[in-house]
Amino acid sequence: MTANPTYLITGVTRGIGYGLLKSYLSRPNITVIAGVRDPSTSAKTLKGLPTAAGTKLIIVKINSTSATDAKAAIEKLKTDNGIQKLDVVIANAGLGHSWQKVLNTSPESVREYTEVNTIGPLVLFQAAYPLLEAAAQPKFIVMATGVSSFGLMEHMPIPSAGYGASKAGVNYITRKIHFEHPNVTSVCLYPGWVKTELGDAIAKSIGMQEASITTEESVKGVVTQVDAATREGTSGKFIDYEGKDVPW
């Protein structure tokens, strides 16, 4: 990683994203950009997080349902904040709220999931690419899920037709970025089955009380894998927070 790297992370107001934000803010001499849906309601809390020496937090509005937020945020970062490159972009923002089998999955829910979980990261990459291209070793990381895996489907009987399909869609886009942009390290990163609101909701959908790992465990592993990600080693792959391959 280059000196004084710049990170952009979406979906940082809770769960894994919040944990990632706190982790990166604890590192000295970096710039962390937090993409949130509504800065007016979250900026005060996020700005109150401990920040290491020389590290700067910038908050921008990026709503994953917007076709223009990401591009506007990038322009604002360049003109108002002097951001000239993005070393790492972590597309963490996502949607998960209903757990239905195929027969009961409404077209409306599939459209809603696709807009946030598939199209949202696509629009983010398109907007961020000029600043990624300006970095020496740019990384585009998408928070994936085991629920999207075709290979694990028989072992994960979770009623998630809409959610799983939308996350499988972004897996395709993320891998496609690897082949179309040889200068970018593009990775699908499964943070594990985490004890967040989303993770516990998935667990309850199949009769479990909660998910299997803590946010702290997940964040530590995710940060490790982001640091270690390389074009030769992990780009174009689907891995978990321990660095293990996940079947597509």
C-alpha positions, -999 to 999 in steps of 0.1 A, spaced: 0 0 0 12 35 -8 19 61 18 -11 80 31 -37 58 15 -73 68 9 -102 45 17 -138 49 7 -163 27 26 -201 27 21 -227 16 46 -208 26 77 -235 35 102 -239 1 117 -228 -35 116 -197 -45 97 -194 -12 80 -193 7 113 -167 -18 126 -146 -13 95 -148 25 98 -136 23 134 -108 0 125 -94 22 97 -98 53 117 -74 38 143 -47 37 117 -24 68 115 -19 90 85 -47 78 62 -79 94 48 -111 75 54 -142 85 34 -175 74 48 -204 70 24 -237 73 42 -273 76 30 -281 107 52 -251 127 66 -274 150 85 -284 121 108 -251 102 111 -223 128 108 -222 138 145 -219 102 156 -192 92 131 -172 124 137 -171 114 174 -152 82 167 -116 81 179 -91 90 151 -54 82 150 -28 109 145 -27 123 110 -59 105 100 -88 123 85 -125 114 82 -146 127 53 -183 120 52 -202 121 19 -237 112 8 -240 80 -11 -274 63 -12 -272 30 -31 -306 36 -46 -294 68 -63 -281 69 -98 -263 101 -92 -251 102 -55 -218 83 -61 -208 105 -90 -217 137 -71 -198 125 -41 -167 118 -61 -168 153 -77 -172 168 -43 -142 149 -30 -121 162 -58 -132 198 -57 -139 204 -20 -115 180 -3 -86 177 -28 -89 139 -32 -68 129 -61 -69 91 -58 -87 62 -41 -65 33 -30 -93 12 -17 -131 12 -22 -151 -11 -1 -187 -15 -13 -203 -26 20 -237 -10 18 -264 -36 12 -300 -45 18 -315 -75 35 -349 -76 51 -372 -104 39 -365 -141 39 -388 -159 15 -386 -191 -6 -389 -188 -44 -426 -195 -44 -433 -165 -21 -407 -141 -34 -424 -110 -49 -410 -94 -81 -410 -61 -61 -386 -75 -35 -363 -88 -62 -362 -54 -79 -355 -36 -45 -327 -60 -37 -312 -57 -71 -312 -19 -70 -292 -18 -38 -271 -50 -38 -263 -53 -75 -267 -19 -92 -255 1 -62 -219 -13 -63 -219 -11 -101 -227 26 -100 -201 31 -72 -174 15 -92 -182 35 -123 -181 68 -103 -150 59 -84 -130 44 -113 -112 76 -123 -98 80 -88 -90 43 -85 -71 45 -118 -50 73 -103 -38 50 -75 -8 29 -78 -24 -4 -67 -62 2 -65 -85 -22 -48 -123 -26 -53 -137 -48 -26 -174 -59 -25 -188 -74 7 -203 -107 -5 -223 -134 13 -223 -172 14 -260 -170 6 -250 -160 -30 -229 -191 -36 -243 -217 -60 -218 -242 -45 -229 -237 -9 -267 -235 -16 -274 -271 -7 -256 -266 26 -273 -233 34 -310 -238 33 -318 -201 38 -350 -188 23 -334 -159 4 -343 -160 -32 -343 -122 -38 -314 -114 -15 -292 -143 -27 -299 -136 -64 -290 -99 -60 -257 -107 -43 -249 -134 -69 -254 -106 -95 -228 -83 -79 -204 -113 -76 -205 -115 -114 -199 -78 -118 -170 -78 -94 -153 -107 -112 -160 -91 -145 -141 -60 -133 -111 -82 -127 -110 -92 -164 -119 -58 -179 -96 -37 -157 -62 -53 -153 -50 -24 -131 -76 -30 -104 -76 -57 -77 -113 -67 -76 -125 -91 -49 -157 -106 -36 -151 -108 2 -174 -128 24 -172 -113 60 -186 -145 76 -220 -151 92 -218 -121 115 -238 -113 146 -253 -82 131 -290 -73 126 -288 -88 91 -268 -119 102 -291 -127 131 -322 -122 109 -309 -147 84 -302 -171 113 -337 -168 127 -351 -175 92 -339 -211 96 -346 -215 133 -313 -204 147 -309 -179 175 -281 -159 161 -252 -159 136 -219 -175 143 -191 -149 146 -188 -115 162 -184 -82 144 -150 -78 159 -138 -112 145 -152 -104 111 -137 -69 109 -103 -81 119 -104 -108 92 -118 -85 65 -91 -58 72 -65 -85 70 -78 -97 36 -81 -62 22 -45 -55 32 -33 -88 16 -54 -85 -16 -33 -85 -47 -39 -86 -84 -20 -119 -87 -33 -136 -55 -69 -128 -49 -83 -105 -76 -113 -120 -95 -118 -144 -66 -145 -151 -40 -129 -155 -6 -139 -153 30 -126 -133 60 -100 -160 67 -87 -159 31 -103 -192 22 -119 -197 -13 -157 -197 -14 -173 -216 -43 -191 -195 -68 
